Amino acid sequence: MKIHPQHIGFDIDGVVADTMEAFIRIAAADYGVAVAPDEITEFQVEDCLDMNPAHIQEIFERLLEDPQNSGLKLMPYAKKVLAEFAKQAPLTFITARPQRKPIAEWLENALGRAVYKSVRLVATGEHDGKTNHIKEMGLKYFVDDRVQTCLMLHQDGVTPYVFSQPWNDGKHTLQTVDSWLAIRNLCL
């Protein structure tokens, strides 16, 4: 049974936005630190990388405050799949980012104005505050890369899909998706 796009929502970082690629690129270019994707084994990057915590914080602040000029990119196939979904229903994004405006501008630029017109975006400012927003938006399914969020959603009656990333590999028994093509297959 397929999920209608009106019933599924998405986290931004690590699901829609390739935040890991941006982090790795900025760490190398601006701090001279080489990081391989498989080294990021924890959601809290400072728990698994031998990198100055102040530099980690600076990189994430740049990605939060100015994703556009930080070179943040969409995950492969996200634009194509989200454009298809937008023809059927509003696109719903619920992010733990503290500010809505920077990521809204990035989404509009990345997805294009026509697709962005159907976007519903909530910036909660906290990882654990998504359930109420998900339910208020009438969603039954949610894709997130943070295992703790997905476990909470599961307990609260929302069906989560963990977007496979090195930091959540082997840390749960929930349903997973590993790409935007896999998300498309859930719905279309």
KOLKOL-72419 format. One record per residue: residue number from 1; x, y, z of N, C-alpha, C in turn. Coordinates in nm, 4 decimals, decimal comma. Each point is the difference from the previous one (the first is absolute). Layout:
N
{panu NUM; {X; Y; Z}; {X; Y; Z}; {X; Y; Z}},
...
***
This chain:
188
{panu 1; {0,0843; -0,1182; 0,0000}; {-0,0843; 0,1182; 0,0000}; {0,0891; 0,1250; 0,0000}},
{panu 2; {-0,0243; 0,0886; -0,0932}; {0,0820; 0,1204; -0,0153}; {-0,0435; 0,1094; 0,0978}},
{panu 3; {0,0954; 0,0820; 0,0400}; {-0,0259; 0,1143; 0,0877}; {-0,0300; 0,1206; -0,0881}},
{panu 4; {-0,1142; 0,0638; 0,0200}; {-0,0291; 0,1218; -0,0756}; {0,0920; 0,1104; 0,0503}},
{panu 5; {0,0591; 0,0786; -0,0904}; {0,0922; 0,1063; 0,0426}; {-0,0568; 0,0987; 0,1022}},
{panu 6; {-0,1313; 0,0121; 0,0097}; {-0,0565; 0,0917; 0,0991}; {0,0180; -0,0511; 0,1431}},
{panu 7; {0,0317; -0,1271; 0,0155}; {0,0105; -0,0597; 0,1329}; {0,1429; -0,0210; 0,0485}},
{panu 8; {0,0994; 0,0440; -0,0780}; {0,1391; -0,0218; 0,0387}; {0,0753; 0,1329; 0,0088}},
{panu 9; {0,0817; 0,0117; 0,1020}; {0,0796; 0,1205; 0,0182}; {0,1474; -0,0355; 0,0131}},
{panu 10; {0,0815; 0,1035; -0,0043}; {0,1438; -0,0210; -0,0075}; {0,0771; 0,0952; 0,0901}},
{panu 11; {0,1029; -0,0544; 0,0628}; {0,1013; 0,0798; 0,0658}; {0,0830; 0,0658; -0,1112}},
{panu 12; {0,0769; 0,1012; 0,0328}; {0,0825; 0,0669; -0,1012}; {0,1421; -0,0573; -0,0014}},
{panu 13; {0,0754; 0,0233; 0,1069}; {0,1421; -0,0366; 0,0013}; {0,0186; -0,1507; 0,0056}},
{panu 14; {0,0778; -0,0518; -0,0942}; {0,0246; -0,1429; -0,0053}; {-0,1064; -0,0783; -0,0734}},
{panu 15; {-0,1069; 0,0697; -0,0425}; {-0,1077; -0,0643; -0,0765}; {-0,0189; 0,0743; -0,1320}},
{panu 16; {-0,0388; 0,1253; 0,0076}; {-0,0178; 0,0827; -0,1204}; {0,1323; 0,0667; -0,0374}},
{panu 17; {0,0681; 0,0524; 0,0996}; {0,1270; 0,0698; -0,0209}; {0,1166; -0,0928; 0,0317}},
{panu 18; {0,0992; 0,0001; -0,0869}; {0,1193; -0,0830; 0,0198}; {0,0961; 0,0730; 0,0932}},
{panu 19; {-0,0393; 0,0080; 0,1246}; {0,0751; 0,0727; 0,1009}; {0,1356; -0,0637; 0,0255}},
{panu 20; {0,0066; -0,1328; -0,0095}; {0,1282; -0,0677; 0,0207}; {0,1018; 0,0429; -0,1058}},
{panu 21; {-0,0415; 0,0058; -0,1257}; {0,0908; 0,0424; -0,1065}; {0,0502; 0,1409; 0,0273}},
{panu 22; {-0,0894; 0,0896; 0,0385}; {0,0384; 0,1383; 0,0265}; {0,0962; 0,0077; 0,1189}},
{panu 23; {-0,0292; -0,0741; 0,1054}; {0,0877; 0,0001; 0,1172}; {0,1396; -0,0474; -0,0382}},
{panu 24; {0,0081; -0,1106; -0,0713}; {0,1292; -0,0576; -0,0385}; {0,0771; 0,0964; -0,0899}},
{panu 25; {-0,0688; 0,0609; -0,0935}; {0,0637; 0,0946; -0,0933}; {0,0542; 0,1219; 0,0741}},
{panu 26; {-0,0792; 0,0575; 0,0898}; {0,0422; 0,1192; 0,0743}; {0,1130; -0,0350; 0,0972}},
{panu 27; {-0,0085; -0,1161; 0,0652}; {0,1060; -0,0417; 0,0923}; {0,1338; -0,0083; -0,0727}},
{panu 28; {-0,0011; -0,0544; -0,1215}; {0,1243; -0,0132; -0,0775}; {0,0483; 0,1352; -0,0513}},
{panu 29; {-0,0912; 0,0781; -0,0591}; {0,0386; 0,1257; -0,0642}; {0,0411; 0,1083; 0,0996}},
{panu 30; {-0,0738; 0,0116; 0,1096}; {0,0226; 0,1119; 0,0915}; {0,0796; -0,0349; 0,1258}},
{panu 31; {0,0072; -0,1301; 0,0327}; {0,0685; -0,0394; 0,1231}; {0,1097; -0,1033; -0,0240}},
{panu 32; {0,0166; -0,0429; -0,1239}; {0,1045; -0,0959; -0,0328}; {-0,0175; -0,1369; 0,0630}},
{panu 33; {-0,1245; -0,0352; 0,0305}; {-0,0300; -0,1279; 0,0639}; {-0,0707; -0,0910; -0,1015}},
{panu 34; {0,0616; -0,1137; -0,0276}; {-0,0608; -0,0971; -0,0918}; {-0,0893; -0,0945; 0,0793}},
{panu 35; {-0,1264; -0,0068; -0,0404}; {-0,0966; -0,0875; 0,0659}; {-0,0626; -0,0884; -0,1072}},
{panu 36; {-0,0013; -0,1297; 0,0244}; {-0,0685; -0,0933; -0,0896}; {-0,1427; -0,0195; 0,0505}},
{panu 37; {-0,0968; -0,0202; -0,0895}; {-0,1389; -0,0178; 0,0446}; {-0,0178; -0,1094; 0,1056}},
{panu 38; {0,0710; -0,1105; -0,0148}; {-0,0180; -0,1095; 0,0957}; {0,0613; 0,0277; 0,1371}},
{panu 39; {0,0704; 0,1127; 0,0146}; {0,0512; 0,0410; 0,1314}; {-0,1074; 0,0676; 0,0843}},
{panu 40; {-0,1058; 0,0457; -0,0646}; {-0,1078; 0,0684; 0,0723}; {-0,0982; -0,1070; 0,0473}},
{panu 41; {0,0347; -0,0619; 0,1123}; {-0,0765; -0,1130; 0,0524}; {-0,0977; 0,0387; 0,1111}},
{panu 42; {-0,0016; 0,1263; 0,0367}; {-0,0916; 0,0492; 0,1031}; {-0,0722; 0,1226; -0,0525}},
{panu 43; {-0,1268; 0,0155; 0,0400}; {-0,0774; 0,1171; -0,0403}; {0,0681; 0,1262; 0,0492}},
{panu 44; {0,0505; -0,0034; 0,1233}; {0,0768; 0,1114; 0,0546}; {0,1431; -0,0178; -0,0510}},
{panu 45; {0,0369; 0,0718; -0,1033}; {0,1274; -0,0178; -0,0692}; {0,1195; 0,0109; 0,0943}},
{panu 46; {-0,0085; 0,0868; 0,0977}; {0,1116; 0,0177; 0,0929}; {0,0267; -0,1261; 0,0827}},
{panu 47; {-0,0955; -0,0931; 0,0064}; {0,0183; -0,1247; 0,0742}; {0,0809; -0,1043; -0,0770}},
{panu 48; {0,0236; 0,0228; -0,1290}; {0,0702; -0,1027; -0,0782}; {0,1182; 0,0526; -0,0810}},
{panu 49; {0,0148; 0,1311; -0,0114}; {0,1101; 0,0548; -0,0784}; {0,1070; 0,0607; 0,0894}},
{panu 50; {0,1237; -0,0201; -0,0388}; {0,1121; 0,0625; 0,0699}; {0,0232; 0,1362; -0,0648}},
{panu 51; {-0,0888; 0,0923; 0,0362}; {0,0001; 0,1326; -0,0611}; {-0,0337; 0,1009; 0,1088}},
{panu 52; {0,0572; 0,1171; -0,0098}; {-0,0265; 0,1056; 0,0972}; {-0,1515; 0,0253; 0,0076}},
{panu 53; {-0,0615; -0,0170; 0,1180}; {-0,1437; 0,0223; 0,0131}; {-0,0447; 0,1403; -0,0422}},
{panu 54; {0,0849; 0,0994; 0,0194}; {-0,0347; 0,1367; -0,0425}; {-0,0113; 0,0072; -0,1517}},
{panu 55; {0,0856; -0,0731; -0,0711}; {-0,0076; -0,0013; -0,1460}; {-0,1258; -0,0719; -0,0473}},
{panu 56; {-0,0346; -0,1084; 0,0667}; {-0,1243; -0,0717; -0,0328}; {-0,1188; 0,0937; 0,0169}},
{panu 57; {-0,0026; 0,0710; 0,1111}; {-0,1092; 0,0935; 0,0264}; {-0,0046; 0,1111; -0,1052}},
{panu 58; {0,1156; 0,0524; -0,0368}; {0,0039; 0,1055; -0,1026}; {-0,0557; -0,0495; -0,1333}},
{panu 59; {0,0348; -0,1208; -0,0386}; {-0,0507; -0,0547; -0,1260}; {-0,1517; -0,0128; 0,0056}},
{panu 60; {-0,0520; -0,0583; 0,1074}; {-0,1451; -0,0171; 0,0091}; {-0,0728; 0,1344; 0,0090}},
{panu 61; {0,0596; 0,0981; 0,0663}; {-0,0616; 0,1336; 0,0037}; {-0,0103; 0,0586; -0,1406}},
{panu 62; {0,1042; -0,0166; -0,0794}; {-0,0043; 0,0485; -0,1386}; {-0,1100; -0,0700; -0,0788}},
{panu 63; {-0,0114; -0,1311; 0,0175}; {-0,1018; -0,0757; -0,0726}; {-0,1411; 0,0380; 0,0451}},
{panu 64; {-0,0143; 0,0356; 0,1269}; {-0,1312; 0,0408; 0,0511}; {-0,0367; 0,1419; -0,0418}},
{panu 65; {0,0961; 0,0902; 0,0127}; {-0,0280; 0,1419; -0,0223}; {0,0055; 0,0412; -0,1461}},
{panu 66; {0,0810; -0,0683; -0,0800}; {0,0157; 0,0398; -0,1396}; {0,0207; -0,1234; -0,0896}},
{panu 67; {-0,1015; -0,0854; -0,0073}; {0,0165; -0,1225; -0,0787}; {0,0293; 0,0266; -0,1473}},
{panu 68; {-0,0545; 0,1083; -0,0511}; {0,0184; 0,0327; -0,1415}; {0,1476; 0,0249; -0,0317}},
{panu 69; {0,0631; 0,0881; 0,0740}; {0,1397; 0,0339; -0,0257}; {0,0978; -0,1046; 0,0534}},
{panu 70; {-0,0500; -0,0961; 0,0771}; {0,0832; -0,1098; 0,0476}; {0,0079; -0,1124; -0,1035}},
{panu 71; {-0,0747; 0,0135; -0,1069}; {0,0021; -0,1010; -0,1050}; {-0,0782; -0,1257; 0,0333}},
{panu 72; {-0,0950; 0,0104; 0,0909}; {-0,0831; -0,1150; 0,0349}; {-0,0758; -0,0473; -0,1241}},
{panu 73; {0,0021; -0,1304; -0,0226}; {-0,0641; -0,0582; -0,1190}; {-0,1132; -0,0924; 0,0394}},
{panu 74; {-0,0895; -0,0203; -0,0943}; {-0,1044; -0,1007; 0,0183}; {0,0612; -0,1387; -0,0094}},
{panu 75; {-0,0623; -0,0957; 0,0668}; {0,0398; -0,1397; -0,0143}; {-0,0318; -0,0428; -0,1441}},
{panu 76; {0,0743; -0,0975; -0,0524}; {-0,0281; -0,0480; -0,1358}; {-0,1470; -0,0398; -0,0176}},
{panu 77; {-0,0568; 0,0443; -0,1100}; {-0,1383; -0,0278; -0,0421}; {-0,1073; 0,0685; 0,0838}},
{panu 78; {0,0364; 0,0726; 0,1054}; {-0,1007; 0,0662; 0,0836}; {-0,0821; 0,0996; -0,0813}},
{panu 79; {0,0653; 0,0787; -0,0819}; {-0,0714; 0,1014; -0,0771}; {-0,1029; -0,0635; -0,0927}},
{panu 80; {0,0392; -0,1030; -0,0703}; {-0,0890; -0,0677; -0,0939}; {-0,1204; -0,0619; 0,0724}},
{panu 81; {0,0272; -0,0722; 0,1078}; {-0,1073; -0,0678; 0,0734}; {-0,0924; 0,1010; 0,0669}},
{panu 82; {0,0560; 0,1019; 0,0630}; {-0,0841; 0,1010; 0,0653}; {-0,0846; 0,0760; -0,1018}},
{panu 83; {0,0520; 0,0233; -0,1187}; {-0,0800; 0,0657; -0,1048}; {-0,1186; -0,0884; -0,0387}},
{panu 84; {0,0222; -0,1297; -0,0064}; {-0,1105; -0,0923; -0,0301}; {-0,1032; 0,0007; 0,1123}},
{panu 85; {0,0462; -0,0035; 0,1241}; {-0,0907; 0,0015; 0,1138}; {-0,0809; 0,1297; 0,0046}},
{panu 86; {0,0655; 0,1119; -0,0322}; {-0,0662; 0,1309; 0,0069}; {-0,1180; 0,0100; -0,0968}},
{panu 87; {-0,0015; -0,0808; -0,1029}; {-0,1129; -0,0018; -0,0934}; {-0,1224; -0,0654; 0,0624}},
{panu 88; {0,0201; -0,0756; 0,1089}; {-0,1098; -0,0731; 0,0624}; {-0,0439; 0,0563; 0,1351}},
{panu 89; {0,0925; 0,0676; 0,0690}; {-0,0308; 0,0456; 0,1362}; {0,1039; 0,1015; 0,0440}},
{panu 90; {-0,0309; 0,0759; 0,1065}; {0,1019; 0,0882; 0,0567}; {0,1187; -0,0813; 0,0501}},
{panu 91; {0,1178; 0,0581; -0,0074}; {0,1213; -0,0618; 0,0536}; {0,0186; 0,0491; 0,1424}},
{panu 92; {0,0168; -0,0921; 0,0943}; {0,0117; 0,0388; 0,1400}; {0,1381; -0,0346; 0,0531}},
{panu 93; {0,0675; 0,1015; 0,0517}; {0,1323; -0,0146; 0,0587}; {-0,0058; 0,0491; 0,1439}},
{panu 94; {0,0498; -0,0833; 0,0903}; {0,0066; 0,0388; 0,1410}; {0,1439; -0,0231; 0,0439}},
{panu 95; {0,0648; 0,1088; 0,0362}; {0,1432; -0,0029; 0,0308}; {0,0266; 0,0490; 0,1413}},
{panu 96; {0,1086; -0,0497; 0,0570}; {0,0424; 0,0468; 0,1327}; {0,0776; 0,1309; -0,0084}},
{panu 97; {0,0189; 0,0507; -0,1207}; {0,0710; 0,1278; -0,0137}; {-0,0722; 0,1087; 0,0804}},
{panu 98; {0,0763; 0,0926; 0,0599}; {-0,0626; 0,1018; 0,0843}; {-0,0652; 0,1147; -0,0768}},
{panu 99; {0,0459; 0,0249; -0,1234}; {-0,0531; 0,1115; -0,0776}; {-0,0607; -0,0521; -0,1305}},
{panu 100; {-0,1179; 0,0486; -0,0311}; {-0,0689; -0,0442; -0,1207}; {0,0540; 0,0684; -0,1263}},
{panu 101; {0,0256; 0,1298; 0,0080}; {0,0304; 0,0789; -0,1193}; {0,1198; -0,0507; -0,0813}},
{panu 102; {0,1166; -0,0270; 0,0619}; {0,1135; -0,0439; -0,0831}; {-0,0276; -0,1298; -0,0767}},
{panu 103; {-0,0644; -0,0956; 0,0647}; {-0,0241; -0,1275; -0,0683}; {-0,1169; 0,0130; -0,0988}},
{panu 104; {-0,0929; 0,0891; 0,0270}; {-0,1093; 0,0245; -0,0956}; {0,0564; 0,0586; -0,1297}},
{panu 105; {0,0904; 0,0957; 0,0131}; {0,0619; 0,0601; -0,1188}; {0,0816; -0,1039; -0,0771}},
{panu 106; {0,0705; -0,0860; 0,0737}; {0,0777; -0,1048; -0,0649}; {-0,0919; -0,0971; -0,0744}},
{panu 107; {-0,1083; -0,0409; 0,0662}; {-0,0949; -0,0915; -0,0643}; {-0,0589; 0,0605; -0,1263}},
{panu 108; {-0,0384; 0,1269; 0,0052}; {-0,0579; 0,0649; -0,1177}; {0,1001; 0,0004; -0,1149}},
{panu 109; {0,1250; 0,0315; 0,0306}; {0,1033; 0,0019; -0,1024}; {0,0278; -0,1406; -0,0527}},
{panu 110; {0,0114; -0,0978; 0,0898}; {0,0361; -0,1366; -0,0380}; {-0,1115; -0,0714; -0,0755}},
{panu 111; {-0,1242; 0,0211; 0,0415}; {-0,1127; -0,0698; -0,0615}; {-0,0596; 0,0760; -0,1178}},
{panu 112; {0,0217; 0,1295; -0,0033}; {-0,0619; 0,0844; -0,1011}; {-0,1292; 0,0591; 0,0538}},
{panu 113; {-0,0325; 0,1167; -0,0479}; {-0,1159; 0,0742; 0,0511}; {-0,1310; -0,0760; -0,0174}},
{panu 114; {-0,0183; -0,0654; -0,1146}; {-0,1269; -0,0701; -0,0268}; {-0,0243; -0,1117; 0,1015}},
{panu 115; {0,1031; -0,0783; 0,0290}; {-0,0145; -0,1080; 0,0977}; {-0,0098; 0,0583; 0,1411}},
{panu 116; {0,0786; 0,1028; 0,0279}; {0,0016; 0,0581; 0,1338}; {-0,1372; 0,0556; 0,0403}},
{panu 117; {-0,0802; 0,0397; -0,0962}; {-0,1339; 0,0536; 0,0323}; {-0,0847; -0,0994; 0,0781}},
{panu 118; {0,0306; -0,1290; -0,0124}; {-0,0799; -0,1005; 0,0703}; {0,0630; -0,0424; 0,1335}},
{panu 119; {0,1059; 0,0686; 0,0425}; {0,0732; -0,0398; 0,1206}; {-0,0672; 0,0509; 0,1269}},
{panu 120; {-0,0091; -0,0915; 0,0967}; {-0,0355; 0,0334; 0,1383}; {0,1252; -0,0311; 0,0817}},
{panu 121; {0,0533; 0,0999; 0,0678}; {0,1274; -0,0147; 0,0706}; {-0,0138; 0,0456; 0,1441}},
{panu 122; {0,0422; -0,0872; 0,0924}; {0,0002; 0,0332; 0,1421}; {0,1423; -0,0174; 0,0526}},
{panu 123; {0,0509; 0,1029; 0,0660}; {0,1294; -0,0067; 0,0685}; {-0,0285; -0,0045; 0,1498}},
{panu 124; {0,0221; -0,1162; 0,0607}; {-0,0366; -0,0191; 0,1405}; {0,1042; 0,0525; 0,0975}},
{panu 125; {0,1268; 0,0047; -0,0422}; {0,1064; 0,0420; 0,0894}; {0,0467; -0,1087; 0,0950}},
{panu 126; {-0,0590; -0,1200; -0,0118}; {0,0411; -0,1114; 0,0860}; {-0,0291; -0,1328; -0,0690}},
{panu 127; {0,0849; -0,0976; 0,0255}; {-0,0164; -0,1303; -0,0638}; {-0,1205; -0,0763; 0,0537}},
{panu 128; {-0,0329; 0,0210; 0,1261}; {-0,1058; -0,0786; 0,0622}; {-0,1380; 0,0648; -0,0090}},
{panu 129; {-0,0144; 0,1062; -0,0760}; {-0,1276; 0,0701; -0,0049}; {-0,0770; -0,0178; -0,1297}},
{panu 130; {0,0212; -0,1090; -0,0700}; {-0,0615; -0,0152; -0,1318}; {-0,1379; -0,0660; 0,0013}},
{panu 131; {-0,0257; -0,0882; 0,0969}; {-0,1222; -0,0807; -0,0031}; {-0,1267; 0,0832; -0,0096}},
{panu 132; {-0,0147; 0,1003; 0,0837}; {-0,1227; 0,0806; -0,0022}; {-0,0194; 0,0687; -0,1345}},
{panu 133; {0,1088; 0,0506; -0,0583}; {-0,0100; 0,0656; -0,1302}; {-0,0394; -0,1000; -0,1085}},
{panu 134; {0,0578; -0,1185; 0,0065}; {-0,0311; -0,1042; -0,0973}; {-0,1480; -0,0337; 0,0054}},
{panu 135; {-0,0520; -0,0175; 0,1204}; {-0,1420; -0,0326; 0,0159}; {-0,0899; 0,1169; -0,0418}},
{panu 136; {0,0385; 0,1235; 0,0360}; {-0,0785; 0,1174; -0,0393}; {-0,0094; 0,0149; -0,1514}},
{panu 137; {0,1049; -0,0425; -0,0707}; {0,0035; 0,0089; -0,1461}; {-0,0723; -0,1171; -0,0663}},
{panu 138; {-0,0532; -0,0914; 0,0800}; {-0,0746; -0,1128; -0,0545}; {0,0866; -0,1081; -0,0629}},
{panu 139; {0,1266; -0,0069; 0,0415}; {0,0907; -0,0995; -0,0560}; {-0,0106; -0,1316; 0,0770}},
{panu 140; {0,0177; -0,1093; -0,0721}; {0,0016; -0,1324; 0,0612}; {0,1382; -0,0633; -0,0060}},
{panu 141; {0,0860; 0,0542; -0,0874}; {0,1337; -0,0547; -0,0238}; {0,1006; 0,1150; 0,0015}},
{panu 142; {0,1222; -0,0315; 0,0444}; {0,1020; 0,1038; 0,0045}; {0,1361; -0,0635; -0,0238}},
{panu 143; {0,0824; 0,0673; -0,0804}; {0,1348; -0,0470; -0,0309}; {0,0998; 0,0903; 0,0718}},
{panu 144; {0,0848; -0,0621; 0,0820}; {0,0994; 0,0741; 0,0784}; {0,1262; -0,0845; 0,0082}},
{panu 145; {0,1136; 0,0636; 0,0159}; {0,1261; -0,0733; 0,0122}; {0,0409; -0,0211; 0,1454}},
{panu 146; {-0,0698; 0,0606; 0,0917}; {0,0345; -0,0108; 0,1427}; {-0,0830; -0,1125; 0,0620}},
{panu 147; {0,0675; -0,1036; 0,0462}; {-0,0675; -0,1177; 0,0542}; {-0,0889; 0,0363; 0,1186}},
{panu 148; {0,0497; 0,0846; 0,0917}; {-0,0780; 0,0345; 0,1187}; {-0,1327; 0,0647; -0,0383}},
{panu 149; {0,0018; 0,0848; -0,1019}; {-0,1243; 0,0622; -0,0470}; {-0,0941; -0,1069; -0,0529}},
{panu 150; {0,0528; -0,0909; -0,0808}; {-0,0841; -0,1044; -0,0585}; {-0,0585; -0,0919; 0,1071}},
{panu 151; {0,0775; -0,0317; 0,1026}; {-0,0516; -0,0829; 0,1089}; {-0,1136; 0,0700; 0,0736}},
{panu 152; {0,0153; 0,1311; 0,0241}; {-0,1062; 0,0764; 0,0654}; {-0,1253; 0,0035; -0,0863}},
{panu 153; {0,0187; 0,0227; -0,1301}; {-0,1148; 0,0034; -0,0908}; {-0,0737; -0,1333; 0,0023}},
{panu 154; {0,0746; -0,1079; -0,0034}; {-0,0587; -0,1341; 0,0043}; {-0,0848; -0,0177; 0,1261}},
{panu 155; {0,0531; 0,0427; 0,1140}; {-0,0734; -0,0097; 0,1266}; {-0,1254; 0,0863; -0,0008}},
{panu 156; {0,0038; 0,1103; -0,0758}; {-0,1126; 0,0933; -0,0034}; {-0,0986; -0,0280; -0,1136}},
{panu 157; {0,0150; -0,1145; -0,0668}; {-0,0975; -0,0409; -0,0999}; {0,0243; 0,0509; -0,1409}},
{panu 158; {0,1169; 0,0551; -0,0269}; {0,0373; 0,0431; -0,1343}; {0,0953; -0,1058; -0,0550}},
{panu 159; {-0,0183; -0,0405; -0,1253}; {0,0889; -0,0997; -0,0592}; {0,1255; 0,0693; -0,0522}},
{panu 160; {0,1151; -0,0282; 0,0630}; {0,1239; 0,0631; -0,0450}; {0,0742; -0,0870; -0,1018}},
{panu 161; {0,0745; 0,0674; -0,0842}; {0,0969; -0,0653; -0,0872}; {0,1341; 0,0660; 0,0301}},
{panu 162; {0,0983; -0,0796; 0,0369}; {0,1327; 0,0521; 0,0275}; {0,0734; 0,0120; -0,1332}},
{panu 163; {0,0452; 0,1216; -0,0315}; {0,0793; 0,0199; -0,1208}; {0,1414; -0,0472; 0,0324}},
{panu 164; {0,0431; -0,1053; -0,0649}; {0,1285; -0,0635; 0,0308}; {0,1174; 0,0965; -0,0144}},
{panu 165; {0,0751; 0,0091; 0,1076}; {0,1215; 0,0802; 0,0056}; {0,0997; -0,0757; 0,0876}},
{panu 166; {0,1302; 0,0280; -0,0119}; {0,0980; -0,0704; 0,0833}; {-0,0277; 0,0116; 0,1502}},
{panu 167; {-0,0569; 0,1105; 0,0447}; {-0,0226; 0,0201; 0,1434}; {-0,1218; -0,0743; 0,0528}},
{panu 168; {-0,0807; -0,0616; -0,0871}; {-0,1128; -0,0775; 0,0527}; {0,0078; -0,1476; -0,0392}},
{panu 169; {0,1053; -0,0379; -0,0674}; {0,0160; -0,1370; -0,0466}; {0,0125; -0,0980; 0,1167}},
{panu 170; {-0,0876; -0,0995; 0,0024}; {0,0042; -0,1034; 0,1028}; {-0,0475; 0,0433; 0,1368}},
{panu 171; {-0,0657; 0,1154; 0,0100}; {-0,0404; 0,0519; 0,1310}; {-0,1512; -0,0042; 0,0224}},
{panu 172; {-0,0717; -0,0762; -0,0832}; {-0,1459; -0,0064; 0,0122}; {-0,0521; -0,1191; -0,0796}},
{panu 173; {-0,1290; -0,0265; 0,0185}; {-0,0665; -0,1057; -0,0780}; {-0,1197; 0,0561; -0,0767}},
{panu 174; {-0,0031; 0,1304; -0,0184}; {-0,1101; 0,0657; -0,0709}; {0,0159; -0,0159; -0,1513}},
{panu 175; {-0,1068; 0,0320; -0,0730}; {0,0060; -0,0013; -0,1459}; {0,0956; 0,1088; -0,0473}},
{panu 176; {0,0717; -0,0290; -0,1092}; {0,0963; 0,0967; -0,0510}; {-0,0258; 0,0291; -0,1476}},
{panu 177; {0,0534; 0,1126; -0,0419}; {0,0118; 0,0339; -0,1418}; {0,1430; 0,0469; -0,0196}},
{panu 178; {0,0561; -0,0323; -0,1158}; {0,1405; 0,0352; -0,0201}; {0,0220; 0,1023; -0,1105}},
{panu 179; {-0,1105; 0,0498; -0,0583}; {0,0135; 0,0979; -0,1077}; {-0,1364; 0,0618; -0,0288}},
{panu 180; {0,0035; 0,1046; -0,0810}; {-0,1258; 0,0617; -0,0423}; {-0,0744; -0,0871; -0,1003}},
{panu 181; {0,0710; -0,0857; -0,0692}; {-0,0686; -0,0949; -0,0881}; {-0,0790; -0,1011; 0,0836}},
{panu 182; {0,0541; -0,0392; 0,1144}; {-0,0716; -0,0889; 0,0904}; {-0,1239; 0,0701; 0,0582}},
{panu 183; {0,0133; 0,1276; 0,0312}; {-0,1160; 0,0764; 0,0496}; {-0,1057; 0,0081; -0,1096}},
{panu 184; {0,0434; 0,0243; -0,1217}; {-0,0945; 0,0045; -0,1129}; {-0,0759; -0,1321; -0,0108}},
{panu 185; {0,0719; -0,1114; 0,0145}; {-0,0642; -0,1318; -0,0090}; {-0,1027; -0,0240; 0,1095}},
{panu 186; {0,0152; 0,0638; 0,1148}; {-0,1000; -0,0112; 0,1063}; {-0,1316; 0,0654; -0,0409}},
{panu 187; {0,0101; 0,1030; -0,0838}; {-0,1156; 0,0856; -0,0273}; {-0,0568; -0,0106; -0,1412}},
{panu 188; {0,0813; -0,0241; -0,0982}; {-0,0490; 0,0040; -0,1384}; {0,0193; -0,1346; -0,0691}},
***
